[in-house]
Amino acid sequence: MVTALALPRLLRLPAAGRRAVSVTERNVVALKSSYWVVLISGFFEPVLYLLSIGVGVGKLVGDLTLPGGVVVTYAAFVAPAMLASSAMTGALAETTFNFFGKMKYLKLYEGFIATPVRPFELALGELAWAMVRGSVYSAAFLVVMVAMDLTTAPRALLAFPAAVLVGFAFGGLGMALSTFMRSWQDFDLMGSAQFALFLFSGTFVPPDGYPVAIRWLVEASPLYQAVVLIRGITLGSPGWSQVGATVYLLAATVLGLVVAGRRMTKLLCK
């Protein structure tokens, strides 16, 4: 059934696009029923953070005044950051651990390279598959936000493509970093970096609360740009900062794909 559904799209795509879609299709066909348990478990983490910190601690914090003068509840301030981190987590999970395992230990990509599929097309197909997972997290979390009256349904619809862009950016960057990993132990550093981004990217505290030097580091991080983009949409306060964040995330996506493609060429086409 998957092949029948994908065939019309494949016929309309250029050759490179068809080969990239074939990589994504392979992952869909190989999907196991137990894998959905992993997808569901990853969704609950940001929801629990939203309930415990956004709602629980929010009772003590009260309302916040954003730079544009918009006053919001603390839960409404935290929720878009949890959405951005959820998109990040979903994309990184596929393009780091799973990607590394396929390339380093399962040697799956060596079989792909024996076909007309090129390394860049392989990276693009894996990134598209990662976005399936990130999109599931994002869509489900947006439903929670609307149900909790933390945003409106029209704003949630606009925020969904923004969350998909966040997933693409982190998926590309994660895939590029994975090509430099030598063993599973190297991922400990990536996990620490990911947790630091989660805590210090304007997720729970506005960047104005940090010293100037730390604030610059916060505002330069990809997750902060993702939070700025989604927060402006869900709270109805868009501005030029959202335009800058969009350009930043698009550039990160392209950079990650280019680096991943070149590194995979070097590693697989020896």
TAMO-V638307 format. One record per residue. N is the residue number from 1. RES is the residue in one small letter. OMEGA is omega as a letter, one per 40 degrees, with the letter a starting at -180 (NA if undefined). Layout:
BEGIN
{{N	RES	OMEGA} {N	RES	OMEGA}}
END
This chain:
BEGIN
{{1	m	i} {2	v	a} {3	t	i} {4	a	i} {5	l	a} {6	a	a} {7	l	i} {8	p	i} {9	r	a} {10	l	a} {11	l	a} {12	r	a} {13	l	i} {14	p	a} {15	a	a} {16	a	i} {17	g	i} {18	r	i} {19	r	i} {20	a	i} {21	v	i} {22	s	i} {23	v	i} {24	t	a} {25	e	i} {26	r	i} {27	n	i} {28	v	i} {29	v	a} {30	a	a} {31	l	i} {32	k	a} {33	s	a} {34	s	a} {35	y	i} {36	w	i} {37	v	i} {38	v	i} {39	l	a} {40	i	a} {41	s	i} {42	g	i} {43	f	a} {44	f	a} {45	e	i} {46	p	i} {47	v	i} {48	l	i} {49	y	i} {50	l	a} {51	l	a} {52	s	a} {53	i	a} {54	g	a} {55	v	a} {56	g	i} {57	v	i} {58	g	i} {59	k	i} {60	l	a} {61	v	a} {62	g	a} {63	d	i} {64	l	i} {65	t	a} {66	l	a} {67	p	i} {68	g	a} {69	g	i} {70	v	i} {71	v	a} {72	v	i} {73	t	a} {74	y	i} {75	a	i} {76	a	i} {77	f	a} {78	v	a} {79	a	i} {80	p	i} {81	a	i} {82	m	i} {83	l	i} {84	a	i} {85	s	i} {86	s	i} {87	a	i} {88	m	a} {89	t	a} {90	g	a} {91	a	a} {92	l	a} {93	a	a} {94	e	a} {95	t	i} {96	t	a} {97	f	a} {98	n	i} {99	f	a} {100	f	i} {101	g	i} {102	k	a} {103	m	a} {104	k	a} {105	y	i} {106	l	a} {107	k	a} {108	l	a} {109	y	i} {110	e	i} {111	g	i} {112	f	a} {113	i	i} {114	a	i} {115	t	i} {116	p	a} {117	v	i} {118	r	a} {119	p	a} {120	f	i} {121	e	i} {122	l	i} {123	a	a} {124	l	i} {125	g	i} {126	e	i} {127	l	i} {128	a	i} {129	w	i} {130	a	a} {131	m	i} {132	v	a} {133	r	i} {134	g	a} {135	s	i} {136	v	i} {137	y	a} {138	s	a} {139	a	a} {140	a	a} {141	f	i} {142	l	i} {143	v	i} {144	v	i} {145	m	i} {146	v	i} {147	a	i} {148	m	i} {149	d	i} {150	l	i} {151	t	i} {152	t	i} {153	a	i} {154	p	i} {155	r	i} {156	a	i} {157	l	i} {158	l	a} {159	a	a} {160	f	i} {161	p	i} {162	a	i} {163	a	i} {164	v	i} {165	l	i} {166	v	i} {167	g	i} {168	f	a} {169	a	a} {170	f	i} {171	g	i} {172	g	i} {173	l	i} {174	g	i} {175	m	i} {176	a	i} {177	l	a} {178	s	a} {179	t	i} {180	f	a} {181	m	a} {182	r	a} {183	s	i} {184	w	a} {185	q	i} {186	d	a} {187	f	i} {188	d	i} {189	l	i} {190	m	i} {191	g	i} {192	s	i} {193	a	i} {194	q	i} {195	f	i} {196	a	i} {197	l	a} {198	f	a} {199	l	a} {200	f	i} {201	s	a} {202	g	a} {203	t	a} {204	f	a} {205	v	i} {206	p	a} {207	p	i} {208	d	a} {209	g	a} {210	y	i} {211	p	a} {212	v	a} {213	a	i} {214	i	i} {215	r	i} {216	w	i} {217	l	i} {218	v	a} {219	e	i} {220	a	a} {221	s	a} {222	p	a} {223	l	i} {224	y	i} {225	q	i} {226	a	i} {227	v	i} {228	v	a} {229	l	a} {230	i	a} {231	r	i} {232	g	a} {233	i	a} {234	t	i} {235	l	i} {236	g	i} {237	s	a} {238	p	i} {239	g	a} {240	w	i} {241	s	i} {242	q	i} {243	v	i} {244	g	i} {245	a	i} {246	t	i} {247	v	i} {248	y	a} {249	l	i} {250	l	i} {251	a	i} {252	a	i} {253	t	a} {254	v	i} {255	l	a} {256	g	a} {257	l	a} {258	v	a} {259	v	a} {260	a	i} {261	g	a} {262	r	a} {263	r	i} {264	m	i} {265	t	a} {266	k	a} {267	l	a} {268	l	a} {269	c	a} {270	k	NA}}
END
